Amino acid sequence: MVKTIQLKVDESLQQVLERVRKEVSEDMKKTYGLSEVTVYGTLASQILAARNMGKDVLHFKIRKIGLNRGILELM
């Protein structure tokens, strides 16, 4: 279960999370031929945390919400 908390973070961390979100989104678009993939901020922080802990493989699922659109979810 994921626990969500609100806290203030440094602007540089926000920029890193945004970069991770865009990077993953673009990669999923190319891989699956989608025009739009949504990656929520909490997922970006989970990806960043997994990378920091040395996890090489992450399992994703794309929930289709339209013909060429989907939402990326971590399994």
PDB file of N, CA, C and O in Angstrom:
ATOM      1  N   MET A   1       0.844  -1.172   0.000  1.00  0.00           N
ATOM      2  CA  MET A   1       0.000   0.000   0.000  1.00  0.00           C
ATOM      3  C   MET A   1       0.890   1.235   0.000  1.00  0.00           C
ATOM      4  O   MET A   1       1.897   1.290   0.705  1.00  0.00           O
ATOM      5  N   VAL A   2       0.516   2.196  -0.776  1.00  0.00           N
ATOM      6  CA  VAL A   2       1.288   3.427  -0.904  1.00  0.00           C
ATOM      7  C   VAL A   2       0.727   4.469   0.043  1.00  0.00           C
ATOM      8  O   VAL A   2      -0.480   4.709   0.081  1.00  0.00           O
ATOM      9  N   LYS A   3       1.608   5.078   0.798  1.00  0.00           N
ATOM     10  CA  LYS A   3       1.200   6.141   1.702  1.00  0.00           C
ATOM     11  C   LYS A   3       1.590   7.469   1.065  1.00  0.00           C
ATOM     12  O   LYS A   3       2.742   7.663   0.677  1.00  0.00           O
ATOM     13  N   THR A   4       0.643   8.368   0.961  1.00  0.00           N
ATOM     14  CA  THR A   4       0.896   9.669   0.355  1.00  0.00           C
ATOM     15  C   THR A   4       0.929  10.726   1.437  1.00  0.00           C
ATOM     16  O   THR A   4       0.015  10.834   2.254  1.00  0.00           O
ATOM     17  N   ILE A   5       2.008  11.510   1.429  1.00  0.00           N
ATOM     18  CA  ILE A   5       2.125  12.626   2.366  1.00  0.00           C
ATOM     19  C   ILE A   5       2.487  13.871   1.572  1.00  0.00           C
ATOM     20  O   ILE A   5       3.064  13.784   0.488  1.00  0.00           O
ATOM     21  N   GLN A   6       2.150  15.008   2.112  1.00  0.00           N
ATOM     22  CA  GLN A   6       2.517  16.259   1.459  1.00  0.00           C
ATOM     23  C   GLN A   6       3.668  16.882   2.232  1.00  0.00           C
ATOM     24  O   GLN A   6       3.643  16.948   3.461  1.00  0.00           O
ATOM     25  N   LEU A   7       4.670  17.335   1.502  1.00  0.00           N
ATOM     26  CA  LEU A   7       5.782  18.020   2.122  1.00  0.00           C
ATOM     27  C   LEU A   7       6.398  18.976   1.129  1.00  0.00           C
ATOM     28  O   LEU A   7       6.219  18.836  -0.081  1.00  0.00           O
ATOM     29  N   LYS A   8       7.114  19.934   1.639  1.00  0.00           N
ATOM     30  CA  LYS A   8       7.800  20.884   0.775  1.00  0.00           C
ATOM     31  C   LYS A   8       9.162  20.310   0.413  1.00  0.00           C
ATOM     32  O   LYS A   8       9.878  19.772   1.258  1.00  0.00           O
ATOM     33  N   VAL A   9       9.498  20.438  -0.860  1.00  0.00           N
ATOM     34  CA  VAL A   9      10.787  19.948  -1.329  1.00  0.00           C
ATOM     35  C   VAL A   9      11.510  21.071  -2.060  1.00  0.00           C
ATOM     36  O   VAL A   9      10.906  22.043  -2.511  1.00  0.00           O
ATOM     37  N   ASP A  10      12.797  20.906  -2.159  1.00  0.00           N
ATOM     38  CA  ASP A  10      13.610  21.865  -2.870  1.00  0.00           C
ATOM     39  C   ASP A  10      13.251  21.853  -4.355  1.00  0.00           C
ATOM     40  O   ASP A  10      12.861  20.822  -4.904  1.00  0.00           O
ATOM     41  N   GLU A  11      13.387  22.995  -4.982  1.00  0.00           N
ATOM     42  CA  GLU A  11      13.046  23.116  -6.398  1.00  0.00           C
ATOM     43  C   GLU A  11      13.868  22.165  -7.262  1.00  0.00           C
ATOM     44  O   GLU A  11      13.375  21.687  -8.284  1.00  0.00           O
ATOM     45  N   SER A  12      15.097  21.885  -6.878  1.00  0.00           N
ATOM     46  CA  SER A  12      15.926  20.981  -7.674  1.00  0.00           C
ATOM     47  C   SER A  12      15.359  19.561  -7.671  1.00  0.00           C
ATOM     48  O   SER A  12      15.452  18.860  -8.679  1.00  0.00           O
ATOM     49  N   LEU A  13      14.772  19.127  -6.550  1.00  0.00           N
ATOM     50  CA  LEU A  13      14.137  17.815  -6.507  1.00  0.00           C
ATOM     51  C   LEU A  13      12.901  17.794  -7.401  1.00  0.00           C
ATOM     52  O   LEU A  13      12.641  16.797  -8.074  1.00  0.00           O
ATOM     53  N   GLN A  14      12.153  18.865  -7.414  1.00  0.00           N
ATOM     54  CA  GLN A  14      10.995  18.953  -8.303  1.00  0.00           C
ATOM     55  C   GLN A  14      11.435  18.836  -9.760  1.00  0.00           C
ATOM     56  O   GLN A  14      10.771  18.182 -10.564  1.00  0.00           O
ATOM     57  N   GLN A  15      12.546  19.466 -10.091  1.00  0.00           N
ATOM     58  CA  GLN A  15      13.054  19.402 -11.461  1.00  0.00           C
ATOM     59  C   GLN A  15      13.499  17.987 -11.814  1.00  0.00           C
ATOM     60  O   GLN A  15      13.270  17.525 -12.932  1.00  0.00           O
ATOM     61  N   VAL A  16      14.130  17.301 -10.872  1.00  0.00           N
ATOM     62  CA  VAL A  16      14.562  15.917 -11.109  1.00  0.00           C
ATOM     63  C   VAL A  16      13.349  15.017 -11.321  1.00  0.00           C
ATOM     64  O   VAL A  16      13.346  14.187 -12.231  1.00  0.00           O
ATOM     65  N   LEU A  17      12.328  15.171 -10.496  1.00  0.00           N
ATOM     66  CA  LEU A  17      11.114  14.361 -10.642  1.00  0.00           C
ATOM     67  C   LEU A  17      10.427  14.629 -11.978  1.00  0.00           C
ATOM     68  O   LEU A  17       9.925  13.705 -12.617  1.00  0.00           O
ATOM     69  N   GLU A  18      10.405  15.873 -12.394  1.00  0.00           N
ATOM     70  CA  GLU A  18       9.806  16.224 -13.682  1.00  0.00           C
ATOM     71  C   GLU A  18      10.610  15.618 -14.825  1.00  0.00           C
ATOM     72  O   GLU A  18      10.032  15.148 -15.806  1.00  0.00           O
ATOM     73  N   ARG A  19      11.922  15.624 -14.713  1.00  0.00           N
ATOM     74  CA  ARG A  19      12.780  15.035 -15.741  1.00  0.00           C
ATOM     75  C   ARG A  19      12.544  13.520 -15.835  1.00  0.00           C
ATOM     76  O   ARG A  19      12.469  12.969 -16.933  1.00  0.00           O
ATOM     77  N   VAL A  20      12.429  12.851 -14.677  1.00  0.00           N
ATOM     78  CA  VAL A  20      12.150  11.418 -14.649  1.00  0.00           C
ATOM     79  C   VAL A  20      10.791  11.143 -15.286  1.00  0.00           C
ATOM     80  O   VAL A  20      10.650  10.210 -16.077  1.00  0.00           O
ATOM     81  N   ARG A  21       9.794  11.954 -14.943  1.00  0.00           N
ATOM     82  CA  ARG A  21       8.448  11.776 -15.484  1.00  0.00           C
ATOM     83  C   ARG A  21       8.449  11.888 -17.006  1.00  0.00           C
ATOM     84  O   ARG A  21       7.850  11.063 -17.696  1.00  0.00           O
ATOM     85  N   LYS A  22       9.119  12.903 -17.521  1.00  0.00           N
ATOM     86  CA  LYS A  22       9.178  13.106 -18.973  1.00  0.00           C
ATOM     87  C   LYS A  22       9.953  11.989 -19.657  1.00  0.00           C
ATOM     88  O   LYS A  22       9.544  11.493 -20.707  1.00  0.00           O
ATOM     89  N   GLU A  23      11.073  11.594 -19.059  1.00  0.00           N
ATOM     90  CA  GLU A  23      11.919  10.547 -19.624  1.00  0.00           C
ATOM     91  C   GLU A  23      11.141   9.233 -19.754  1.00  0.00           C
ATOM     92  O   GLU A  23      11.174   8.586 -20.801  1.00  0.00           O
ATOM     93  N   VAL A  24      10.453   8.851 -18.698  1.00  0.00           N
ATOM     94  CA  VAL A  24       9.692   7.605 -18.706  1.00  0.00           C
ATOM     95  C   VAL A  24       8.515   7.707 -19.678  1.00  0.00           C
ATOM     96  O   VAL A  24       8.231   6.763 -20.416  1.00  0.00           O
ATOM     97  N   SER A  25       7.846   8.829 -19.676  1.00  0.00           N
ATOM     98  CA  SER A  25       6.708   9.033 -20.569  1.00  0.00           C
ATOM     99  C   SER A  25       7.122   8.915 -22.029  1.00  0.00           C
ATOM    100  O   SER A  25       6.464   8.221 -22.804  1.00  0.00           O
ATOM    101  N   GLU A  26       8.203   9.587 -22.413  1.00  0.00           N
ATOM    102  CA  GLU A  26       8.684   9.542 -23.789  1.00  0.00           C
ATOM    103  C   GLU A  26       9.097   8.122 -24.184  1.00  0.00           C
ATOM    104  O   GLU A  26       8.824   7.681 -25.300  1.00  0.00           O
ATOM    105  N   ASP A  27       9.753   7.414 -23.270  1.00  0.00           N
ATOM    106  CA  ASP A  27      10.181   6.049 -23.546  1.00  0.00           C
ATOM    107  C   ASP A  27       8.970   5.138 -23.766  1.00  0.00           C
ATOM    108  O   ASP A  27       8.973   4.313 -24.680  1.00  0.00           O
ATOM    109  N   MET A  28       7.952   5.281 -22.943  1.00  0.00           N
ATOM    110  CA  MET A  28       6.751   4.447 -23.089  1.00  0.00           C
ATOM    111  C   MET A  28       5.987   4.790 -24.373  1.00  0.00           C
ATOM    112  O   MET A  28       5.418   3.904 -25.011  1.00  0.00           O
ATOM    113  N   LYS A  29       5.973   6.064 -24.748  1.00  0.00           N
ATOM    114  CA  LYS A  29       5.317   6.457 -26.000  1.00  0.00           C
ATOM    115  C   LYS A  29       5.985   5.782 -27.187  1.00  0.00           C
ATOM    116  O   LYS A  29       5.308   5.243 -28.063  1.00  0.00           O
ATOM    117  N   LYS A  30       7.310   5.810 -27.218  1.00  0.00           N
ATOM    118  CA  LYS A  30       8.047   5.205 -28.323  1.00  0.00           C
ATOM    119  C   LYS A  30       7.888   3.692 -28.332  1.00  0.00           C
ATOM    120  O   LYS A  30       7.695   3.086 -29.386  1.00  0.00           O
ATOM    121  N   THR A  31       7.969   3.088 -27.154  1.00  0.00           N
ATOM    122  CA  THR A  31       7.904   1.635 -27.051  1.00  0.00           C
ATOM    123  C   THR A  31       6.546   1.093 -27.486  1.00  0.00           C
ATOM    124  O   THR A  31       6.478   0.090 -28.197  1.00  0.00           O
ATOM    125  N   TYR A  32       5.477   1.741 -27.070  1.00  0.00           N
ATOM    126  CA  TYR A  32       4.131   1.212 -27.312  1.00  0.00           C
ATOM    127  C   TYR A  32       3.350   1.972 -28.379  1.00  0.00           C
ATOM    128  O   TYR A  32       2.177   1.674 -28.602  1.00  0.00           O
ATOM    129  N   GLY A  33       3.965   2.937 -29.036  1.00  0.00           N
ATOM    130  CA  GLY A  33       3.324   3.652 -30.124  1.00  0.00           C
ATOM    131  C   GLY A  33       2.109   4.464 -29.697  1.00  0.00           C
ATOM    132  O   GLY A  33       1.116   4.525 -30.422  1.00  0.00           O
ATOM    133  N   LEU A  34       2.182   5.082 -28.537  1.00  0.00           N
ATOM    134  CA  LEU A  34       1.086   5.891 -28.031  1.00  0.00           C
ATOM    135  C   LEU A  34       1.372   7.363 -28.269  1.00  0.00           C
ATOM    136  O   LEU A  34       2.531   7.767 -28.365  1.00  0.00           O
ATOM    137  N   SER A  35       0.328   8.158 -28.364  1.00  0.00           N
ATOM    138  CA  SER A  35       0.522   9.590 -28.540  1.00  0.00           C
ATOM    139  C   SER A  35       0.569  10.317 -27.200  1.00  0.00           C
ATOM    140  O   SER A  35       1.109  11.419 -27.106  1.00  0.00           O
ATOM    141  N   GLU A  36       0.005   9.700 -26.166  1.00  0.00           N
ATOM    142  CA  GLU A  36      -0.007  10.344 -24.851  1.00  0.00           C
ATOM    143  C   GLU A  36       0.078   9.287 -23.752  1.00  0.00           C
ATOM    144  O   GLU A  36      -0.697   8.330 -23.739  1.00  0.00           O
ATOM    145  N   VAL A  37       1.020   9.467 -22.838  1.00  0.00           N
ATOM    146  CA  VAL A  37       1.155   8.601 -21.667  1.00  0.00           C
ATOM    147  C   VAL A  37       1.234   9.502 -20.448  1.00  0.00           C
ATOM    148  O   VAL A  37       2.050  10.422 -20.399  1.00  0.00           O
ATOM    149  N   THR A  38       0.388   9.238 -19.469  1.00  0.00           N
ATOM    150  CA  THR A  38       0.381  10.021 -18.241  1.00  0.00           C
ATOM    151  C   THR A  38       1.203   9.304 -17.178  1.00  0.00           C
ATOM    152  O   THR A  38       0.993   8.122 -16.907  1.00  0.00           O
ATOM    153  N   VAL A  39       2.132  10.029 -16.583  1.00  0.00           N
ATOM    154  CA  VAL A  39       2.929   9.516 -15.475  1.00  0.00           C
ATOM    155  C   VAL A  39       2.718  10.480 -14.323  1.00  0.00           C
ATOM    156  O   VAL A  39       3.187  11.618 -14.361  1.00  0.00           O
ATOM    157  N   TYR A  40       2.013  10.025 -13.302  1.00  0.00           N
ATOM    158  CA  TYR A  40       1.724  10.896 -12.170  1.00  0.00           C
ATOM    159  C   TYR A  40       2.976  11.141 -11.328  1.00  0.00           C
ATOM    160  O   TYR A  40       3.915  10.346 -11.355  1.00  0.00           O
ATOM    161  N   GLY A  41       2.981  12.244 -10.582  1.00  0.00           N
ATOM    162  CA  GLY A  41       4.140  12.639  -9.777  1.00  0.00           C
ATOM    163  C   GLY A  41       4.561  11.608  -8.762  1.00  0.00           C
ATOM    164  O   GLY A  41       5.753  11.416  -8.524  1.00  0.00           O
ATOM    165  N   THR A  42       3.578  10.932  -8.150  1.00  0.00           N
ATOM    166  CA  THR A  42       3.935   9.923  -7.154  1.00  0.00           C
ATOM    167  C   THR A  42       4.658   8.753  -7.800  1.00  0.00           C
ATOM    168  O   THR A  42       5.542   8.157  -7.185  1.00  0.00           O
ATOM    169  N   LEU A  43       4.293   8.417  -9.031  1.00  0.00           N
ATOM    170  CA  LEU A  43       4.978   7.349  -9.742  1.00  0.00           C
ATOM    171  C   LEU A  43       6.408   7.755 -10.069  1.00  0.00           C
ATOM    172  O   LEU A  43       7.323   6.935  -9.988  1.00  0.00           O
ATOM    173  N   ALA A  44       6.603   9.010 -10.436  1.00  0.00           N
ATOM    174  CA  ALA A  44       7.955   9.500 -10.714  1.00  0.00           C
ATOM    175  C   ALA A  44       8.833   9.382  -9.474  1.00  0.00           C
ATOM    176  O   ALA A  44      10.005   9.020  -9.579  1.00  0.00           O
ATOM    177  N   SER A  45       8.282   9.682  -8.308  1.00  0.00           N
ATOM    178  CA  SER A  45       9.069   9.568  -7.075  1.00  0.00           C
ATOM    179  C   SER A  45       9.365   8.107  -6.748  1.00  0.00           C
ATOM    180  O   SER A  45      10.436   7.804  -6.222  1.00  0.00           O
ATOM    181  N   GLN A  46       8.434   7.192  -7.051  1.00  0.00           N
ATOM    182  CA  GLN A  46       8.679   5.764  -6.833  1.00  0.00           C
ATOM    183  C   GLN A  46       9.783   5.261  -7.759  1.00  0.00           C
ATOM    184  O   GLN A  46      10.629   4.468  -7.346  1.00  0.00           O
ATOM    185  N   ILE A  47       9.774   5.716  -9.001  1.00  0.00           N
ATOM    186  CA  ILE A  47      10.814   5.323  -9.963  1.00  0.00           C
ATOM    187  C   ILE A  47      12.173   5.838  -9.510  1.00  0.00           C
ATOM    188  O   ILE A  47      13.163   5.108  -9.546  1.00  0.00           O
ATOM    189  N   LEU A  48      12.216   7.094  -9.083  1.00  0.00           N
ATOM    190  CA  LEU A  48      13.466   7.683  -8.607  1.00  0.00           C
ATOM    191  C   LEU A  48      13.980   6.937  -7.374  1.00  0.00           C
ATOM    192  O   LEU A  48      15.179   6.679  -7.264  1.00  0.00           O
ATOM    193  N   ALA A  49      13.093   6.593  -6.457  1.00  0.00           N
ATOM    194  CA  ALA A  49      13.487   5.850  -5.251  1.00  0.00           C
ATOM    195  C   ALA A  49      14.022   4.465  -5.619  1.00  0.00           C
ATOM    196  O   ALA A  49      15.021   4.014  -5.059  1.00  0.00           O
ATOM    197  N   ALA A  50      13.361   3.799  -6.553  1.00  0.00           N
ATOM    198  CA  ALA A  50      13.818   2.468  -6.977  1.00  0.00           C
ATOM    199  C   ALA A  50      15.194   2.544  -7.624  1.00  0.00           C
ATOM    200  O   ALA A  50      16.054   1.702  -7.365  1.00  0.00           O
ATOM    201  N   ARG A  51      15.402   3.549  -8.462  1.00  0.00           N
ATOM    202  CA  ARG A  51      16.719   3.731  -9.083  1.00  0.00           C
ATOM    203  C   ARG A  51      17.787   3.980  -8.028  1.00  0.00           C
ATOM    204  O   ARG A  51      18.894   3.448  -8.117  1.00  0.00           O
ATOM    205  N   ASN A  52      17.458   4.778  -7.044  1.00  0.00           N
ATOM    206  CA  ASN A  52      18.404   5.112  -5.984  1.00  0.00           C
ATOM    207  C   ASN A  52      18.746   3.891  -5.128  1.00  0.00           C
ATOM    208  O   ASN A  52      19.853   3.798  -4.597  1.00  0.00           O
ATOM    209  N   MET A  53      17.811   2.964  -4.992  1.00  0.00           N
ATOM    210  CA  MET A  53      18.038   1.754  -4.198  1.00  0.00           C
ATOM    211  C   MET A  53      18.673   0.646  -5.026  1.00  0.00           C
ATOM    212  O   MET A  53      18.892  -0.456  -4.523  1.00  0.00           O
ATOM    213  N   GLY A  54      18.972   0.929  -6.296  1.00  0.00           N
ATOM    214  CA  GLY A  54      19.696  -0.017  -7.134  1.00  0.00           C
ATOM    215  C   GLY A  54      18.836  -1.025  -7.870  1.00  0.00           C
ATOM    216  O   GLY A  54      19.368  -2.011  -8.379  1.00  0.00           O
ATOM    217  N   LYS A  55      17.543  -0.824  -7.947  1.00  0.00           N
ATOM    218  CA  LYS A  55      16.692  -1.749  -8.680  1.00  0.00           C
ATOM    219  C   LYS A  55      16.847  -1.476 -10.173  1.00  0.00           C
ATOM    220  O   LYS A  55      16.680  -0.348 -10.636  1.00  0.00           O
ATOM    221  N   ASP A  56      17.169  -2.534 -10.914  1.00  0.00           N
ATOM    222  CA  ASP A  56      17.389  -2.400 -12.353  1.00  0.00           C
ATOM    223  C   ASP A  56      16.108  -2.615 -13.152  1.00  0.00           C
ATOM    224  O   ASP A  56      15.931  -2.017 -14.214  1.00  0.00           O
ATOM    225  N   VAL A  57      15.219  -3.462 -12.652  1.00  0.00           N
ATOM    226  CA  VAL A  57      14.022  -3.829 -13.395  1.00  0.00           C
ATOM    227  C   VAL A  57      12.791  -3.370 -12.630  1.00  0.00           C
ATOM    228  O   VAL A  57      12.607  -3.708 -11.461  1.00  0.00           O
ATOM    229  N   LEU A  58      11.958  -2.603 -13.300  1.00  0.00           N
ATOM    230  CA  LEU A  58      10.676  -2.179 -12.746  1.00  0.00           C
ATOM    231  C   LEU A  58       9.580  -2.691 -13.674  1.00  0.00           C
ATOM    232  O   LEU A  58       9.728  -2.650 -14.896  1.00  0.00           O
ATOM    233  N   HIS A  59       8.497  -3.167 -13.106  1.00  0.00           N
ATOM    234  CA  HIS A  59       7.403  -3.711 -13.900  1.00  0.00           C
ATOM    235  C   HIS A  59       6.280  -2.685 -13.976  1.00  0.00           C
ATOM    236  O   HIS A  59       5.766  -2.229 -12.955  1.00  0.00           O
ATOM    237  N   PHE A  60       5.910  -2.333 -15.197  1.00  0.00           N
ATOM    238  CA  PHE A  60       4.882  -1.336 -15.443  1.00  0.00           C
ATOM    239  C   PHE A  60       3.685  -1.959 -16.125  1.00  0.00           C
ATOM    240  O   PHE A  60       3.766  -3.030 -16.727  1.00  0.00           O
ATOM    241  N   LYS A  61       2.587  -1.265 -16.015  1.00  0.00           N
ATOM    242  CA  LYS A  61       1.370  -1.613 -16.733  1.00  0.00           C
ATOM    243  C   LYS A  61       0.822  -0.305 -17.282  1.00  0.00           C
ATOM    244  O   LYS A  61       0.841   0.712 -16.590  1.00  0.00           O
ATOM    245  N   ILE A  62       0.335  -0.320 -18.515  1.00  0.00           N
ATOM    246  CA  ILE A  62      -0.282   0.869 -19.084  1.00  0.00           C
ATOM    247  C   ILE A  62      -1.786   0.625 -19.154  1.00  0.00           C
ATOM    248  O   ILE A  62      -2.253  -0.291 -19.831  1.00  0.00           O
ATOM    249  N   ARG A  63      -2.522   1.455 -18.446  1.00  0.00           N
ATOM    250  CA  ARG A  63      -3.985   1.368 -18.460  1.00  0.00           C
ATOM    251  C   ARG A  63      -4.476   2.255 -19.594  1.00  0.00           C
ATOM    252  O   ARG A  63      -4.350   3.479 -19.538  1.00  0.00           O
ATOM    253  N   LYS A  64      -5.036   1.629 -20.620  1.00  0.00           N
ATOM    254  CA  LYS A  64      -5.499   2.376 -21.790  1.00  0.00           C
ATOM    255  C   LYS A  64      -6.733   3.194 -21.417  1.00  0.00           C
ATOM    256  O   LYS A  64      -7.665   2.682 -20.796  1.00  0.00           O
ATOM    257  N   ILE A  65      -6.727   4.476 -21.804  1.00  0.00           N
ATOM    258  CA  ILE A  65      -7.876   5.344 -21.553  1.00  0.00           C
ATOM    259  C   ILE A  65      -8.415   5.932 -22.849  1.00  0.00           C
ATOM    260  O   ILE A  65      -9.310   6.778 -22.829  1.00  0.00           O
ATOM    261  N   GLY A  66      -7.880   5.491 -23.953  1.00  0.00           N
ATOM    262  CA  GLY A  66      -8.312   5.979 -25.259  1.00  0.00           C
ATOM    263  C   GLY A  66      -7.580   5.203 -26.331  1.00  0.00           C
ATOM    264  O   GLY A  66      -6.814   4.286 -26.036  1.00  0.00           O
ATOM    265  N   LEU A  67      -7.818   5.573 -27.575  1.00  0.00           N
ATOM    266  CA  LEU A  67      -7.208   4.862 -28.691  1.00  0.00           C
ATOM    267  C   LEU A  67      -5.685   4.902 -28.623  1.00  0.00           C
ATOM    268  O   LEU A  67      -5.039   3.864 -28.763  1.00  0.00           O
ATOM    269  N   ASN A  68      -5.107   6.067 -28.413  1.00  0.00           N
ATOM    270  CA  ASN A  68      -3.649   6.213 -28.349  1.00  0.00           C
ATOM    271  C   ASN A  68      -3.202   6.853 -27.052  1.00  0.00           C
ATOM    272  O   ASN A  68      -2.194   7.559 -27.025  1.00  0.00           O
ATOM    273  N   ARG A  69      -3.942   6.617 -25.968  1.00  0.00           N
ATOM    274  CA  ARG A  69      -3.617   7.248 -24.684  1.00  0.00           C
ATOM    275  C   ARG A  69      -3.634   6.205 -23.575  1.00  0.00           C
ATOM    276  O   ARG A  69      -4.393   5.236 -23.622  1.00  0.00           O
ATOM    277  N   GLY A  70      -2.788   6.421 -22.586  1.00  0.00           N
ATOM    278  CA  GLY A  70      -2.747   5.507 -21.461  1.00  0.00           C
ATOM    279  C   GLY A  70      -2.149   6.151 -20.235  1.00  0.00           C
ATOM    280  O   GLY A  70      -1.517   7.204 -20.311  1.00  0.00           O
ATOM    281  N   ILE A  71      -2.360   5.496 -19.088  1.00  0.00           N
ATOM    282  CA  ILE A  71      -1.791   5.944 -17.816  1.00  0.00           C
ATOM    283  C   ILE A  71      -0.829   4.866 -17.350  1.00  0.00           C
ATOM    284  O   ILE A  71      -1.193   3.694 -17.261  1.00  0.00           O
ATOM    285  N   LEU A  72       0.388   5.264 -17.055  1.00  0.00           N
ATOM    286  CA  LEU A  72       1.414   4.334 -16.610  1.00  0.00           C
ATOM    287  C   LEU A  72       1.220   4.031 -15.138  1.00  0.00           C
ATOM    288  O   LEU A  72       1.064   4.938 -14.321  1.00  0.00           O
ATOM    289  N   GLU A  73       1.232   2.737 -14.800  1.00  0.00           N
ATOM    290  CA  GLU A  73       1.079   2.301 -13.413  1.00  0.00           C
ATOM    291  C   GLU A  73       2.199   1.341 -13.086  1.00  0.00           C
ATOM    292  O   GLU A  73       2.580   0.514 -13.914  1.00  0.00           O
ATOM    293  N   LEU A  74       2.725   1.447 -11.888  1.00  0.00           N
ATOM    294  CA  LEU A  74       3.772   0.555 -11.411  1.00  0.00           C
ATOM    295  C   LEU A  74       3.111  -0.676 -10.820  1.00  0.00           C
ATOM    296  O   LEU A  74       2.168  -0.563 -10.037  1.00  0.00           O
ATOM    297  N   MET A  75       3.603  -1.856 -11.192  1.00  0.00           N
ATOM    298  CA  MET A  75       2.998  -3.091 -10.677  1.00  0.00           C
ATOM    299  C   MET A  75       3.687  -3.520  -9.416  1.00  0.00           C
ATOM    300  O   MET A  75       3.322  -4.539  -8.829  1.00  0.00           O
TER     301      MET A  75
END
